[in-house]
């Protein structure tokens, strides 16, 4: 929704469709709100559990582990943002103590903009909108950043797993923040048209898929060359460390491809819904479609986190043997009739042994 502040002095764009929507006075939408609240609690539990597992259990290079942890924990911005904007959407809190019939996701028509005297009169609404924008751009840029991290792994293929290279994580993190904050400035201050924003996000995610697939083919090519040439031959592509790194890059691809596909599909679904809502293709369903869009954004951890954790065997094993009280009770009930499994320490030792053996190869 576009707000015209102080008689058009400037405009603000936040990711909501309506204010004081009387649709939420019906039992149907009240029921949907209750369902959303319950699912939000589960999403929070998923985030805490997944974040704990990713931070405490090494499954990938430190840089990739850290990026995954940041992507997961950043949901907190959405949680706070959604909590601040929802009361205005359903009419519990009002702007200027007046209800409004303005309905739009984005518009360049001044007559369709929602007038407001000052953003200070409804600062929780605009703070919530800013935080929601932040999380939305984190999610729509994460695939691109992940693909860049894998490009770095291939570029430093001689010894990437053997060195921490934390500077790469900070560079990738700062680069993503630059994209996010620049994008937020352009959309929050309504400096850019709706179509360029959607086009940019589409381009970024399609590029991420191309980079990800291209990187996989690059590493497959290295392994094929290694098989064709004797190990003793010199050259960058025929050394044993390079072969190990290429196999590690492919392992990462195979483990994360489900997450990548799932994230890409959800981003595309969200963008399609935004386009339908903005151009009012099905105006009678706008409130419901907006509800669906908000929950694709806000409740995506219910899908992404299980896919992420159970796609990576190290993390799934760590989850089953987690010492978190809730997980511990669930696993005791669920697996009470199963044979005793290895302790959590052995799972970590298994992963550390893999990386230690890899390190020994580089030192030879």
C-alpha positions in Angstrom: 0.0 0.0 0.0 1.2 3.5 -0.9 0.8 6.2 1.8 0.7 9.9 0.8 2.2 11.7 3.7 1.4 15.3 4.6 -0.7 16.1 1.5 1.7 14.4 -0.9 5.0 15.8 0.5 6.4 12.3 0.1 5.1 8.7 -0.3 5.8 5.5 1.6 5.3 2.0 0.3 4.8 -0.9 2.7 3.9 -4.5 1.9 0.2 -4.6 2.9 -2.9 -4.5 0.8 -5.6 -2.9 3.0 -6.3 -1.2 6.3 -9.2 -1.9 8.7 -10.4 -4.7 6.4 -14.0 -5.6 7.4 -13.5 -9.0 5.9 -11.8 -10.0 9.1 -15.1 -9.4 11.0 -16.4 -12.7 9.5 -15.9 -16.0 11.2 -14.0 -17.4 8.1 -11.2 -14.8 8.3 -11.1 -14.8 12.1 -10.6 -18.6 11.8 -7.8 -18.0 9.3 -6.1 -15.5 11.7 -6.3 -18.1 14.6 -4.7 -20.7 12.3 -2.0 -18.2 11.3 -1.3 -17.5 14.9 -0.9 -21.2 15.8 1.3 -21.9 12.7 3.4 -18.8 13.6 4.2 -20.4 17.0 5.2 -23.6 15.2 7.3 -21.6 12.7 9.1 -19.9 15.7 9.8 -23.4 17.2 11.1 -24.6 13.8 13.4 -21.5 13.5 14.8 -21.9 17.0 15.4 -25.7 16.5 16.9 -25.3 13.0 19.1 -22.4 14.0 20.4 -24.4 16.9 21.2 -27.4 14.8 22.9 -25.4 12.0 25.0 -23.4 14.4 26.1 -26.3 16.6 26.6 -29.0 13.9 29.0 -28.7 11.1 27.7 -30.1 7.8 29.3 -27.8 5.2 32.1 -25.2 5.0 31.9 -22.6 7.8 30.9 -19.9 5.3 27.9 -21.9 4.0 26.9 -23.0 7.5 27.0 -19.4 8.6 24.9 -18.2 5.6 22.3 -20.9 6.3 22.1 -19.9 10.0 21.6 -16.2 9.0 18.9 -17.0 6.5 17.0 -19.1 9.0 17.3 -16.8 12.0 16.3 -13.7 9.9 12.7 -14.9 10.2 12.6 -13.0 13.5 12.3 -9.8 11.4 9.2 -11.2 9.7 7.8 -12.3 13.1 8.1 -8.8 14.6 7.0 -7.1 11.3 3.9 -9.2 11.0 3.0 -8.6 14.7 3.1 -4.8 14.1 1.2 -4.7 10.8 -1.6 -7.2 11.5 -3.5 -5.1 14.0 -3.8 -2.3 11.5 -4.9 -4.7 8.7 -7.7 -6.2 10.7 -8.8 -2.9 12.2 -7.7 -3.4 15.9 -5.4 -0.4 15.5 -6.4 2.5 13.3 -4.5 5.2 11.4 -5.8 8.7 12.4 -8.6 6.9 14.3 -10.5 6.6 11.0 -11.2 3.6 8.9 -10.2 3.5 5.3 -11.5 1.9 2.2 -8.3 2.2 0.3 -7.2 -1.1 -1.2 -4.0 -1.5 -3.3 -0.7 -3.2 -3.2 1.0 -0.5 -5.4 -0.3 2.4 -7.4 1.0 5.5 -9.1 -2.5 7.1 -9.0 -2.5 9.7 -6.3 -6.3 9.2 -5.8 -5.7 5.6 -4.8 -3.0 6.4 -2.3 -3.9 6.3 1.5 -3.5 9.8 3.0 -1.8 10.3 6.3 -0.6 13.4 8.2 2.6 11.9 9.6 4.2 8.5 9.9 4.6 9.2 13.6 0.9 8.7 14.0 1.2 5.1 13.1 4.9 4.4 13.5 4.4 0.7 14.5 2.7 0.1 11.1 5.7 1.6 9.2 8.3 -0.1 11.4 6.5 -3.4 10.8 6.4 -2.7 7.0 10.1 -1.9 7.0 11.0 -5.2 8.9 8.7 -7.2 6.5 10.5 -5.6 3.5 13.8 -6.6 5.0 12.8 -10.2 5.5 11.3 -10.4 2.0 14.5 -9.2 0.4 16.6 -11.6 2.5 14.5 -14.5 1.2 14.5 -13.3 -2.4 18.3 -12.8 -2.5 19.4 -15.8 -0.4 19.5 -18.2 -3.4 21.7 -15.8 -5.3 24.1 -15.4 -2.3 24.3 -19.2 -1.9 25.2 -19.7 -5.6 28.0 -17.1 -5.2 29.4 -19.0 -2.2 29.5 -22.1 -4.3 31.3 -20.1 -7.1 33.9 -19.1 -4.5 34.3 -22.8 -3.5 35.0 -23.7 -7.1 37.3 -20.7 -7.7 39.4 -21.7 -4.6 39.1 -25.4 -5.5 42.6 -26.2 -4.5 42.1 -25.7 -0.8 38.7 -24.2 0.0 37.6 -26.7 2.6 41.0 -26.6 4.2 40.8 -22.9 5.1 38.1 -20.9 6.8 38.2 -17.8 4.6 35.8 -15.9 6.8 36.5 -12.8 4.8 34.4 -14.4 2.0 31.5 -14.8 4.4 31.7 -11.2 5.5 32.0 -10.0 1.9 29.0 -12.1 0.8 27.1 -10.9 3.8 27.9 -7.2 3.2 27.1 -7.6 -0.5 23.7 -9.0 0.3 23.0 -6.2 2.9 24.0 -3.7 0.2 21.4 -5.2 -2.2 18.8 -5.5 0.5 19.1 -2.0 2.0 19.3 -0.4 -1.5 16.2 -2.2 -2.5 14.4 -1.3 0.7 15.3 2.4 0.2 13.9 2.3 -3.3 10.6 0.5 -2.4 10.0 1.9 1.1 10.4 5.5 -0.2 8.5 4.6 -3.3 11.4 5.6 -5.6 10.8 2.8 -8.2 7.9 1.4 -10.2 6.4 -1.9 -9.2 7.3 -3.7 -12.5 11.1 -3.0 -12.2 11.1 -4.4 -8.7 9.4 -7.7 -9.8 11.7 -7.9 -12.8 14.8 -7.4 -10.7 13.8 -10.2 -8.3 12.9 -12.5 -11.2 16.2 -11.9 -12.8 18.2 -12.4 -9.6 16.6 -15.8 -8.9 16.8 -17.1 -12.4 20.5 -16.0 -12.4 21.0 -17.9 -9.1 19.6 -21.1 -10.7 21.8 -20.7 -13.7 24.9 -20.1 -11.6 24.0 -23.1 -9.4 23.6 -25.5 -12.3 26.6 -24.1 -14.1 28.8 -24.6 -11.0 27.6 -28.2 -10.9 28.6 -28.8 -14.5 32.0 -27.2 -13.9 32.7 -29.6 -11.0 31.5 -32.6 -13.0 33.8 -31.6 -15.8 36.8 -31.5 -13.3 36.0 -35.0 -12.1 35.7 -36.4 -15.6 39.1 -34.8 -16.5 40.6 -36.3 -13.4 39.4 -39.8 -14.4 40.8 -39.4 -17.9 44.3 -38.3 -16.7 46.8 -40.1 -14.5 47.0 -38.7 -10.9 50.8 -38.1 -11.4 50.2 -35.5 -14.1 50.7 -32.0 -13.0 48.2 -29.3 -13.5 45.5 -27.5 -11.5 42.7 -29.9 -12.6 44.5 -33.2 -11.9 45.6 -32.9 -8.3 44.1 -35.0 -5.5 42.9 -32.0 -3.4 41.1 -30.5 -6.4 39.3 -33.9 -6.9 38.3 -33.9 -3.3 37.0 -30.3 -3.5 35.1 -31.0 -6.7 33.4 -34.0 -5.0 32.6 -31.9 -2.0 31.0 -29.3 -4.2 28.8 -31.9 -5.8 27.9 -33.3 -2.4 26.8 -29.9 -1.3 24.7 -29.5 -4.5 23.1 -32.9 -4.0 22.2 -32.1 -0.4 20.9 -28.6 -1.0 19.1 -29.1 -4.4 15.8 -29.7 -2.6 16.1 -26.6 -0.6 17.1 -24.6 -3.7 14.1 -25.9 -5.7 11.7 -25.4 -2.8 12.9 -21.9 -2.2 12.7 -21.0 -5.9 9.2 -22.3 -6.2 8.0 -20.4 -3.2 9.6 -17.2 -4.4 7.9 -17.6 -7.8 4.5 -18.3 -6.2 4.8 -15.2 -4.0 5.8 -13.0 -7.0 2.9 -14.4 -9.1 0.4 -13.6 -6.2 1.8 -10.1 -5.9 1.3 -9.5 -9.6 -2.3 -10.8 -9.5 -3.1 -8.7 -6.4 -1.5 -5.5 -7.8 -3.3 -5.6 -11.1 -6.5 -6.8 -9.5 -6.9 -9.7 -11.8 -9.4 -11.4 -9.4 -10.6 -8.4 -7.3 -13.2 -10.4 -5.4 -10.5 -12.7 -4.0 -7.9 -9.9 -3.2 -8.2 -10.3 0.6 -7.8 -14.1 0.5 -4.9 -13.9 -2.0 -3.2 -11.3 0.1 -3.6 -13.6 3.1 -2.0 -16.4 1.1 0.9 -14.2 0.0 1.5 -13.0 3.5 1.7 -16.5 4.8 4.0 -17.7 2.0 6.3 -15.1 3.2 5.7 -15.4 6.9 5.2 -19.1 7.4 7.7 -20.5 4.9 9.9 -21.9 7.7 7.2 -24.6 8.1 8.3 -26.0 4.7 11.9 -24.7 4.3 13.2 -25.7 7.7 12.2 -29.4 7.5 13.3 -29.7 3.9 16.7 -28.1 4.9 17.3 -30.2 8.0 16.1 -33.5 6.6 18.0 -33.0 3.3 21.3 -33.0 5.2 21.9 -36.3 7.0 24.3 -34.7 9.5 21.7 -32.2 10.6 18.8 -34.7 10.6 20.9 -37.0 12.8 21.8 -34.1 15.1 18.1 -33.2 15.3 17.1 -36.7 16.4 19.7 -36.7 19.1 19.3 -33.1 20.1 19.3 -32.1 23.7 16.6 -29.5 23.2 13.8 -30.5 25.7 11.0 -30.5 23.2 12.9 -32.5 20.6 14.2 -34.9 23.2 10.7 -35.7 24.4 9.4 -36.1 20.9 12.2 -38.4 19.8 11.9 -40.5 22.9 8.2 -41.1 22.2 8.6 -41.6 18.5 11.6 -43.9 18.6 11.0 -45.8 21.8 10.7 -49.1 20.0 13.7 -48.6 17.8 17.3 -49.9 18.6 19.5 -47.5 20.5 21.2 -45.1 18.1 24.7 -43.8 18.2 25.2 -40.9 20.7 25.2 -37.3 19.3 28.9 -37.1 19.9 29.6 -39.9 17.4 27.6 -38.0 14.7 29.8 -34.9 15.2 32.9 -37.1 15.2 31.8 -38.6 11.9 31.6 -35.2 10.3 34.8 -34.0 11.9 36.6 -37.2 10.7 35.5 -36.4 7.1 37.0 -32.9 7.2 40.1 -34.2 9.0 40.8 -36.7 6.3 40.2 -34.1 3.7 42.7 -31.8 5.5 45.3 -34.6 5.6 45.1 -34.9 1.8 45.9 -31.2 1.4 48.8 -31.4 3.7 50.5 -34.3 1.8 
